[in-house]
Amino acid sequence: MLNALPRGSKSMTRLIETKDDAAVVQLTPELVLVQTVDFFTPIVDDPYWFGQIAAANSLSDVYAMGARPLTAMNLVAWPVSLGMAPLADILRGGLEKIEEAGAELAGGHSIDDKEPKYGLAVTGVAHPDEIVYNGGARPGDLLVLTKRLGIGVLASALKQGAITEEEMMPTIREAAALNAAASRAMGKVGVNAATDVTGFGLLGHLAEMLDASGGGEMERELPVGARIYTAAVPLQEGVLDLVRAGVYAGGLRANRDFLAARVAGMPMDDPLTLALFDPQTSGGLLMAVSLERHGALLDELAAAGVSAWTVGEIVASPVGAIELQAGPADG
C-alpha cells in the first residue's frame, strides 16, 4: 500500500496522471475522502437489474481504492415517453445496492433525455494508510482477478437476440455483486496496487496499472510490464463462441486497436486475445500482490466467498509491455 497524498491540488494531479479509479483528498491526518462518478446506458433489458449493475459499478471505484462508501447520489437521464414505472425499478435496484454497501442515498439529479442513463456519484472514506492506488506494482507480484470476463460480449449478444436475458442471468448476478468483500480482503492482507476492470477491458486497465507503476513520479529502477497466462483468465460461459461468430461491441475493437502495439505473444485476432479487450461493466478487482502475500490473499478472498483467479504476474521489462502466454500460470 502507498500513503495517501497530501491535501491539496497534488491529489487531483495524481488522478489525472495515473488514471486512478477515484480522487483522494486528505482532510485530516487520519481521514481521506474518496470521490467518483459513473453512469451509462442499459446493458440489460430488465430495469431492476440495470439499476443493480449500474450502482455496483459506480461503487466499485471506491472499493478499488480500499475505501468504504459513505454517500451516493443518483444520476438519471430518462425519456419521459417511457413512463415512470421502469425508472422506479431502476432506482429501486440502485437503492438496494447502496444500502447493501452501508452507504446513504443523498439525493441526486435527473434530466429528460432521449436515451436512458443511470449511475451514481459516490463519496467514500478511509484512513490514509488504507488507500490502495493503481500504481505500485513491482516485478514478481502476482495478478489476481475477482470476476470473470465477457459481459460486454454477452450484452452485445443480448441486443442482437443471440441469447436471452435468462441465459445471461449468471453473468448479470455476478456483475451486480459488490466488490466490497474483495476490497476488505485486500485491505487485510495488503497489496501493492489495485484497480477494477471496467470499460477498457482487462488489458486496458492492466496497462494503466503498469503506466502508473513504472513512469512519471513513480518511476522505478526496474520499469514494469506484465505477463498474462491466457488459459488462467476466467471467462463467462459462451463468450469464446460468440467472439468467434463476430458478436462483440465496437468498444472491444477500440480497446484492441489502442493497445495492440504494446501487446505481444498471441495473434490479435485470436478469440481468447479479443476477450481480454472486452469492455466490462461492474467487473472485478485486479490486484498486484507480492508472492509472499499471495496465498494469504487467496485465503482471505475464499473465506469471504469471493472467487479469485491468478491470471499473471508483473515482470521487469520495458514500461507497459504486456506478454500473452498461452497456458496456465505455473503452480
N, C-alpha and C positions, 0 to 999 in steps of 0.2 A: 504494500500500500504506500501511497505517497501522501505527504501532508497537504492540507488544503492551502490554497493560495491566500496571500494577504488580502485584506479587504480593499476594494477599490477597483479601478479600471483594468488592472492586470488580469483579474479573473475573466473579464469579458474578452480580453485579448487572447488568452489561452483557448477559450471556447472556439474562437474563430480560427486560430492557427492549427489546433489539433483535432477539431471536429468532435469534441467531447459530446456525450449524449445530452448533457444539460449544463446550464450555467450554475456556477458555485460562487456564492457571495458570503464572505465571512462577516458575521455580525459581532461576535464576541470570541474570546479565546476558546470557548467551548461550544460554539454554535455556528453552523453554516446553514444558509438557505440553498436549496437546490430547485431550480425552476426550469420548466419545459412546457412545450405546447405541441400538439399534433392533432390533425383531423384528416379525413379522407372520404371518398365516395364509397358506397356499399360494395362489398366483395361477395356477399351472400344475399339471398332474397328475403330471408326471414328478418324482420326489423329488430326483434328482440336480440337475436344472436349478433346482428350487426352492431347493436349498442354494446353488447358484452365485449366483442372483439375490439371495437374502437376504444373503449375505455381501458381495457387491459393493455392495449398498445400504447396509449398515452401515459399510463402509469409506469410502463416498463423502463422508460429512460431514468426515472428516479431510482428504481431498483438497480439498474445497471451501474449507477454511481455509488451504490452502497448505502443509500439514504432511505428514509421512511416517508411515504406520502402524508401530508398534513391536510391540505385542502385541494379541491378540484373545482373548476368552473366549466360549465357546458359551453361548447361552441357548436352552433347549429345553423346550417343553411338548408332551407326547406321550401320546396314548391308548394304554395298554398293549395294548388289544384289537387294534390294528393290526399288532402284531408289531414286531420289531426290524429286519427287513431293510430296509424303506423308510427308517427312521431312519438306518441305516448309510449309505444312499445320500445322504441329505440332508447328513450330516456329512462325507462324502467330498467332495461338491461344495463345501461351505463351506471345507474344509481346502485344497483346491486353490486357491481364490481367496486365502486367507490367505497361502499360500506364494508365489503369484504376486505378491502385494503386497510380499513381502520381510519379512513380519511373522512372529512366533512365536505359535503356539497355546499359551495359558497356562491350559488347563483350561476350566472353565465350571460350569454348574449345570443340572439337569433336574428336572422335576416331571411327575407323572401328571396329565393334563388331558383334558377332553372333546374339545378341538379342537387339531389340530397347530399349533404355532407355532415359529418358529426365527429366530434372528438373532445378533448379536454385540455385546459390549461392547468397544470399541476404544480403545486409547491410542496417540496419535501424538506425535511430537516435531518441533520446528522451532527455528530461530533466531528471536528476536523480530521481526526485520525481515522475515522470510519470511511472517508471518501476514497473511492477507487476510480482512477482515471483510465482512459483508453491507452495512454502512454505508460511505459514502464515494463513492457515485455522484454525478457532477457534471453540470450541464447541458452538452450537447454530446457526452457519452460515447455510444458505440455499444454495443448489447447483442448479445452473441454467445452462441449456444446450441450445445451439442455432441452432443445426441442428439435423435432425432425424438420427437414426442408421440404418445400414443394407446394405450399399453399397458393402461391401465385399461379403455378401451372394448373392446379385444381380449380381455382376461381375462374381462370380462362375457359377451362373445360365446362364448368357450370354455365357460363354465359353462352357458350356455343351449343349447349344441350347435349354434350358428350357424356356427362354424368348428371345424376340428380343430387339435390341437396341432402337427401337421406344418405346417399352413398358417401357424401363428403363430411358427414357428421363427426366421425372420429377426429378429422383434421380441424373442424370448427371448434370442437370442445378443447382441443389442445391449444389452439390459438387464443381461446377465451380464458385459459388458465393464467393466473397471475404469476409473475416471476419473483414473488415475494419470498417463497421458501428458498429458492436458489440464491437469492441475494443474501438472506440470513446465513446460509451455509458458507458462502464465500467470505462473509464477514467474520465468521467464527474461525475459519482456517487461515485466511489471509492469502490473497492472490496478488500478482504483480500488475495485472491490467485486466480490464473487462469492458465489454460493450454489449449491446443487444443487436441481434441480427434482424434487420428490417428491410427497407426498400432497396438497398444496394446489394442485397444478397450476401451469402456467407463470405465470398471472396472480396466483395466491396468493403464490407465492414472490417474484415481482417486487414485489408490494405490500409485502412485508416488507422488501425492499431499499430501497424508496422511503421507508418509515417510518423505517428506521434511518439513512438518509442525510439526512433533512431535518427531524428532530424531536428533542426531548429534548436530551441533552448534545451531540448532533451538529448542532444547529440551525445553518443557514447563512443568509446574506443572501438567497439565492435558493432557496426551497424547491423540491423536485424532484418531477416527475411523469414519465410515460413515454408514448411513442407507439410502438405496435406495428404493424408492417406485416404484415397478416394473410397476404397471399399469399407472404410470405417465410418463414413459420413452417413447418418441416418436419413432416409427419405420416406415421405408418405407413400402409402400403397398406390401403385398405378402410375406414379409420376414418370418413370422412365418410358413406359409405353406411350404415354401422351406426348412426351417430348419427341420421341421417335416419329410420331404422327404429325409433328409440327404444331402441336397445341401448346402454346405458351404466349405470354404477353410481350408487347413491344419493349417493356422495361427490361426484360431478360436480355434481349438483343443489345439494348443500350448499355447495360452493365458490362456485357461481354466486350463490346467494341471499345469501351472506355478503358478496360483493364487488360486487354489482350496482350499488349506489349510487355507487361510485367509478369505474365503467367506462362509457365513452360511445363513440359513433361507429358502432356496429353493433347490430342487434337482439339481445337476449339469447337469443332462441330460434333464431338462425341456427346451422346445424350447425357452421360454422367457429368461431363465437364459443364454442359449447359445448365444442368440442375444446380450447380454450385453458384451460378449467377442469378438464380430465380429470385425476384423481389419477394421478400417475406412481409407478412403483416402480423404483428404481435408474435415475433419469433422468440427464440430462447436467448439465454445469455451465452456469450462466448468469452471464456476466461483463460488467461495465460497464468499458469501456476507452476511453481518450481517442482522439480522432480521429487524433492524431499516432502513436499506437502500434497502431492498429487493423490496419494492413497487416502489421506485424511479427508481431502475434498470429496472424493467419490463416496467415502463412507458417510459423510455429513449429508450429501445430496440424497443418498439412498435412504438414510434414516428419516429424511424429510419427505420421502415419497416422490422425489424428483428424478426423472430419467436423465441419464447423462452418458455421453459418448466421448471418448478421447479420439479426436479426429486429426491430430497432427502435432507439430512441435515448432518452436521458434529456433531458428538457426542463425549463425553468423554468416552474413552474405551481403551483397550489395543492397542498399536500403530499399525495402519494399518488394524485393523479388519473391515470387510465390512459385514453388515447385509442386506440381501434382504428381503423386506417385501411386500407381495402381497397386492395390493390395492393402491389407490392414496395417496398423501401427504394430511395431514389434512388441510382443508381450500383451 
